[in-house]
Amino acid sequence: MNNNFYDEYNQSNNNISQENTFNQSNIENNNQNNNENYSRSNKTNSSKNKLLTIIPIILVIAILAVGGFIAYQKFFKSDTPEEKKEEVVEPTITPEPTSNVKIIDVKSKTRPYAIMINCHNGALPQSGLQDAYIVYEIMVEYGITRMMALFKDVDFEKVGAVRSARNQYLAYVWENDAIYFHAGGSAEAVDRMKKENVNNVSVDGQYGQRDMGLAKKRAWEHTLFTKSDSIKKAISDNKFRTTTETKNLLTYSEKELDLSKYNTTKANKVSIKYSSYRTSNYSYDASSQTFLRSMGNTKNVDLVTGKQYQVKNIIVYGVKYTTYSNGGYYGYQRLSNIGTGDGYYITDGVALPITWSKADEKSQTVYKIKETGEELVVNDGNTYIQIYPTNGGNLTIS
């Protein structure tokens, strides 16, 4: 029993010794692990500190590298065929159209003035027609013609003699959106202008001037003239619209037209018979490339300058005239000018066949080259539009 006691005691001591050895081993292992963990922690913290120090340096180096690359590409690197240079597309700027046409400013929005001009033999010579860019000549009554002259952006001192308004001229006032100036008018014309709100002024008064020197040589009705200052005052006093959106009746060429590609005829002499009372004649002057105008056998000269009127373009065609009575006065003329027909454009000594068309009184007359149907373009210069009666009138070109 004692031996067993000693054996159990020794065994117990061995167990304690082994347990102490195990515990000591664990303690050493733990210390070793702690030391290793501490070492790792110190290494990690040291790495982080180093990284924090290096990052700004790396960023600075990267920025410098990118900047250097860009500078190299921009200033030092030459283009090679393999490289595609980026194309810079600049915005397209459309230049404003310009025109060297002299007869009028084709871009101007100013409303033209339409002034009735006396063509009675007793009212010749006339004055101021050299400043008009378009002149219409139409028969009024008893074979007598009258002119309507259009002025735009020009000053003048004496235009006339001014005569009365007529109904058939309203179609040409409207097609040019013009302000109509006259000296009274037929009852029919005055009534229509009032009803249809045509901007018009009778200059027989404050807006006209009588030439008292001519009164000794002419009948009183042939002595009335006007000037641009009076015209402007009339427009201001009546508060008329001064601008227009209506396009110019004619299209002008900056360069002299070459009509040789069309079928034309010689036109050295042009004679337009309206009646036994009035024939308007033109004679081509090659030196000035214009036509010299006559009324019958009398040169159509200016009252002030004494110079014969020169005309660059002539548009001529015939329509049917109808004689009628109005207000007890017989002899008024009505034109069949709505529809289509044939005519001629005459310039530079040749005559070109054209067509004309007018949809209604207020529409513009459209002129085209008969051979091709192209829009008619005229030479830079003044234009006389001669509308003669097919019944009783006649056109001769030679």
C-alpha angles and dihedrals in degrees: 000000000000090000090052089049091054092045092052089045092052091045090052091051090050090052092049090047091050091047091050089049090050092047091048089050091050091049091051091046091050091048090049091049092048091050091049092047091049090049091050091048092051091049091049093049090046090052092049092051091049091048092051088052094047099046097071090047090051091049092051091048090048093050092048090048093051092046091049092049092051092048090048092051093047103041110018111026113088122215115259128199090249093057121082113215113215109250116231110216111211118206113262113244114198110211117231110258114255131202133198093195108137105191092073139349097262091200095052117117094198115129112241125236118236112204125187111231125202115238098178112129088239090058096056134149099048126203138228101011091126088073095054118099095199129024124186120201117197133160115253110180142330091017092299118132129211131200131223110203122198122212127185131181093344134115122222136178103206130019124166159344083252116214138185129291124257131200097237091060094062090079089062094042088056097045089058097037086232132166106241121227122187144136105259118303148216115301090247094052094046091049093049094047090054096046095044096041096240109178101238141149132197106220093198092112134020094358096053137058128218116220100224091186090061091047088078091057104033141043113268094251090061097057104071120111137164138201137210094258090057091046092052092048091051091052091048094046091050093042092230120176108264101195132063140200092198110116120237112277092231134040113226130210118224090208127052109271121249104214095170092104090064131068103261136161131220114270110186091136127033123184122184114188117198097167143326086283100051135038120161114209134194130193120193117237108198094192093063096025089231138107120250111224130224135178102221106312093336121096110244098234132169118257093223105035099030089220123135113248114256120208125197100188132029123191110188134176140146132239134176115272123207122201117217143161127244129178091356092304114118126202105053116145130226120195127218089217099138112095130029139305148150131272145141139267108210124194140136091017097303135097121221119196112239140171128229130202133182120183096197141336094281097044123092118254109249118215122198137175105258095214097055108013090238120147110265114252116193133205120265104270145070120316130210114202109204116193108183130179116264087203103067100353131089142198123215124184121181 
